[in-house]
Amino acid sequence: MLMMKLDNKCNEVIEFTKKLCEKLRNGEILSSTEAAFTVLDVLVRASEVCKTHYNEYLIVWLPKILRSRPTSQLLINSLRQFLHQYIHIARCKGLDEALSNVKGIVQSIKEGIDKEVALIALIGSRRIIDGDVILTHSFSKTLIEVFRRARDEGIKFSVYVTESRPIGEGLITASTLAKLRIKTTLIIDSAVRYVMKRVTKVFIGADAIATNGAVVNKIGTSAIALAAKESRVRVYVTASTRKFSFETVFGELVEGPVLNNPDAIIPKEWLNKLSSRVRTKAPLFDVTPPEYIDAIITEVGLLAPQAIPILIKEVYGWPPKIIDINELINEVKDLD
């Protein structure tokens, strides 16, 4: 750790950031929106208590945060936007002015994300009709809002929710939907193909959307999409354009964290029956090919996966003219 002679409040933020990285790495923070908001809030707190050490905090901890949740494109792009604005203000008006604007920058980013979620909820709810039986997986704040909007519009539908191991966040999704008075059934992950014959649509969230339209999401998503394709059930992905992964243009693969702790796979009461020679592996994310996705519901409308490169080209050029986030972190080092 590079920082020296920090006051107690700054040290508390650093300790919180350490624990946050661990939670991100272990999948304890469920949705990518929640992950992005939590990190952005920490940046605000650090600006208030670390002050003259703030740039050093950014240089040391942002790379560690990014490595903890490398699949969360919303987090990456939100931090990219934050750094771009922070550096611009620092160069034009000085570090003190940049520091005083951190809260405003973060608030603007969060408000933008909230507006996009609301638009996706509006567009996505229009794909749900009376009598629909929907299958969903994992936990997505955006998707919850889609279902909430459909319910508020008086649409009668029901939802199958997978348990979503190894974290089991499907239990939270199921409980949330039940509280919204939406008919909800929790199923084990291995029952997806069994219930698919009753399903009319599949709705899932996303951590990232590759430039070819492939979807990075919680482990099990690709198997669900495969089963849906076999049964000719439409698969919809809810994701804002902030989740587009520009880095994948250059062929870089998004590698998600993998849990190796047996506790993540085996019930505790069975652990003593497991041979010490058995290795355990619980990847948290997988990639669903674009041919298994019918449409991606974004704040700009319903997009076919094949249209993603066209949209990116229109907005950012091709290849996209986007500054690498690591370059922006390096630019912070050059600020006086």
Secondary structure, 3 states (H helix, E strand, C coil): CCCCCCCHHHHHHHHHHHHHHHHHHCCCCCCHHHHHHHHHHHHHHHHHHCHHHHHHHHHHHHHHHHHHCCCCHHHHHHHHHHHHHHHHHHHHHCHHHHHHCHHHHHHHHHHHHHHHHHHHHHHHHCCCCCCCEEEECCCCHHHHHHHHHHHHCCCCCEEEEECCCCCCCHHHHHHHHHHCCCEEEEECHHHHHHHHHHCCEEEECCCEEECCCCEEEECCHHHHHHHHHHCCCEEEEECCHHHEEHHHHHCCCCCCCEECCHHHCCCHHHHHHCCCCCCCCEECEEEECHHHCCEEEECCEEECHHHHHHHHHHHHCCCCCCCCHHHHHHHHHCCC
